[in-house]
Amino acid sequence: MNIPLSDIYVDAGAIDAVSRVLASKRYILGDETAKFESEFAQKLGTRYAVAVSSGTAALFLSMLASKLEKGDEVLVPSFSFIASASPIVDVGAEPVFCDVDPETLTIDPRDIREKITRRTKAIIPVHLFGHPANMDEIAEIAEAASLQIIED
Ligand SMILES: Cc1ncc(COP(=O)(O)O)c(C=O)c1O
């Protein structure tokens, strides 16, 4: 089976949307972004969605919004892109690397349980290669230990 790694699906609607943004000459923020944020929030069933320039920026802003600071520990999978862990260091907190499940390569909830300490403040599950992390179990652990979840 041949699975193309970077064959990104772009339909006419996406090309129209990009053309509208280019024609508007408003490439940052603007009406199109506001409309996207509101439609995306509605699709997810959340009150807010905030569009940013990159995944790294999204993670960094999430760290700030979660009020993570020096001395806090954040559980993160040992297998991911560097940006899953680097914003933790940027806010002065400490990444604590957890094993991944060999089947899905996502963070292993059993190792999350092992690595929780009094300093643990958050868990960053990373959904990778189309495999979602085990969010039911992670949400249960987070609830029991009063930890924040920041999904990457
Ligand atoms: C799992 C994961 N998190 C975060 C990022 C960072 O995204 P960006 O390159 O848009 O900053 C990437 C990028 O490949 C990623 O694979």
The ligand as a Gaussian input file, in Angstrom:
#p B3LYP/6-31G(d) Opt

LIG

0 1
 C        3.512000      17.018000      17.876000
 C        3.881000      18.402000      17.438000
 N        3.666000      19.430000      18.298000
 C        3.978000      20.696000      17.967000
 C        4.533000      21.003000      16.730000
 C        4.890000      22.427000      16.423000
 O        4.136000      22.948000      15.379000
 P        4.707000      24.162000      14.512000
 O        5.781000      23.602000      13.617000
 O        3.506000      24.636000      13.742000
 O        5.244000      25.201000      15.445000
 C        4.766000      19.974000      15.798000
 C        5.338000      20.265000      14.502000
 O        5.681000      19.379000      13.728000
 C        4.438000      18.632000      16.169000
 O        4.662000      17.608000      15.337000

